[in-house]
Amino acid sequence: MISKLLFWGASGHALVVADIIRLQGIYEIVGFLDNMNPQRYGENFCGAKILGGQEQLDYCKDKGIKYIIFGFGDCQARLKLSELIYRKGFSLATAIHPNAVIAADVSIGAGTVIAAGAVVNPGSKIGQNVIINTSASVDHECVIEDGAHICPGVHLAGRVTVGRAACVGIGATVIDRVRIGAGALIGAGAVVVNDIPDGVLVYGVPARVIRKIDL
């Protein structure tokens, strides 16, 4: 049975997630929410319409829509808004591209998006509302905590932990057994060879802490 699905977000990342959803064939996209641009109300976007912002949630719930997925990359916002949708009685949908390679024993939390060409190897644990983006690789026994974003082309070696709402930037490489702290931001192309504290900006080869981030 096809379930009705509401998207929250209507930008570039939403295009990618919507494509995955349609390839899965288990959800019907009924519309998109855009909190940031109220002037887009009624606009056609990616085969459906923008219905408005979060003020539409109760209306959509009354219409029998049970599932929501987030189509934007802001890690902290995805976690905060997931609490809201749970309170309103929605469930989070999960989007896994058919051309992703995922080991049989990998656990994947609700709301997670795994894009085309991604690889997740045995023993790994993927939390809720995670993004593992295009052609990223997550090697054996990694732990990706809730809300984290593994950007396109990232390579995580074995037994890496990525903390809650951390973001590992495009093309970064993380060696084995490193822990990346909650809310940390790893810059594009960085090579991470040491543990990273919570809530810091890190970049370079090798990566170094640049400054604290206001979370």
N, C-alpha and C positions, 0 to 999 in steps of 0.2 A: 504493500500500500504506500502511495506517495504522500508524504507529509508536507504541509505548508510551512514555508520558512521565510522569516523576515531578516533582512540584512540591516546591520547598523554600520553605516559608513558607505560612502559613494564616491570614492576616488580611485587612484590607480591600483592600490592593493585589492580593493573590492572587485575589480575586473578579474584579477587572478583567482581570487577565492570563488567568485561566481562561476568561472569556467570549471573549477574543480567540482563544485557542487553539481553542476549540470552533467559532468562526466560520470559522477557516481550514480545518478539516476534514482536517488531515493528521496529527494526533496523537490518541491516546486517553489521557486522564488516568487513571492507575491508582491514584493516591493522593497524599497530601500529607505532608511532613515538617514537624514543629514542634519545634525544639530548645529553645524557650523555655518551653514548657508541657507537660511530660511527662504531666500528668494528663489531657490531651486524647486520649491513645491510644485508638483505636477510635471516636472521635467522627465522626459524619457531617458533612462540610463540602463545600459546593459540588458536590454530586453524586458525591462519592467519600469515602473514609475517611482519617483521619489515622493513618498507619502507625507513628508514633513519631518519633525524632530521627535524627541522622546515623548512629547505630549500625545503622540499617536499610540503609545503602548497599550493603554487600557482599551482603546477601540479595537486594536488588533487582537488582543486577548479575547474580547467579547465575540469576535468573528471566528474564533476557533483556531487561531494560529498558536501553535505550541512551541515552536523552535525559533531561536535567534542565533545568528553567527555574526561575529565582528569582522568588518572589512577594513580595518585600519591598523597601523603598526604601533601606536602609542601604548607601551607596555603597562604603565600605571593606569591609564584610562581604561584599558580592557579589563583589568582586575576590578577597578572601582565599579564600572558599569555592570559587570557580571553579578555583583552583589545586588544591584538594583533589579535586574531582570529575574533573578531567583526569587526576590521578595514578591514580585508581581506574578509569579507562577509559571514563568517560561522555563524551558530547558535549553541548554547550549547544544547546538549541532557541531559535529566534527567533520572536517573536510580533508580527505586523503586522496591525493592524485593517484590514478591507476598506474602511473609510471614511476611512483616512488617505490623504493625497495626497503621493506621493513621486516626484520627478523620475527619469527613466529612468537617469541616469548616477550616481545616489547610491550609494555603497558602504556596506554595513551589516554590522557585525561580528556574530559568533555571540553568542547570549544576549540580544540587544537586544530591547526592547519598545517598540513605537510604537503609541500608543493612538488612539482614535476622534477624528476632527477635526484631528489633527496634520497639519502641512504641512512638507515638507522639500524645499527648492528646489535647482535645478541646481548641480552642482559641489561639493556638500557631502559630507563624509566622516564617517560615524558609526562609532565604535569598537565594541568588544565590551562586552556587559553594560551598555549605555546604556539609560536610560529617557527616552523623549520622550513626555510625558504628555498628557492630554486637551487638545485644542485649542491646543497649543503650536505656534509657528511658528519654523522654522529657515530663514533666508533663504540666498541664494546663497553658495556657497564657504565655508560655515562648516566648522569642524572640531570635532567633539565627541569627546573622548578617552575611553578605556576607563573604564567604571564611573560616568560622569557621570549626573546626573539633571536633566533639564529639566522642571520641574514644570508642572502645568496652567496654561494661559493665559499662559505666558511668550512673549515676542517677542524673538528674536535678529535683529538686522539683518545685512547682508551681511558676510562675511569675519570673523566672530567666532570666536574659539577658546575652547572651554571645556575646562579641563585635567582630567587624570585624577582621577576620584572627586570632582569638584566638584559642588555642588548649587545650581541657580538656582531660588529660591523662587517660589511661586505668584504669577502676575501681574507678575513683574519684567520690565523692558525693558532691553535692552542695545544701545547704539548700534553703528554699524558699526566694524569693525577693532579692537575691544577684545579683549584677552586676559584671561580669568579663570583664575587660577592653580590648580594642582592642590590638591585638598582644600579649596578655598574654599567658603564658605557665603554665598549671596546671599539676604538676607531678602525676605519677601513684599512685593510692590509697589515694590521698589527700582528706581531709574533709574540704570543704570550707564553713566557717560560717560568713565571712565578705566580703564586696565589695573588689574587686581586682583592682588596678590601671592599666592603659595601660602599655604594654610593659615590664612586669616583669615576672620572674620565681618564681613560688610558689610551695611549697610542704610541706607535713607533716600533722599531726593530732593533733590539728587543723592546717590547712594550714597557712603558714607564708611566707612573701616576703623574697626571698633569695638574689636577685640582679636584676638589670636592664638588659634587653635584647637589643642588638644592632639590630634594625629593618632595 
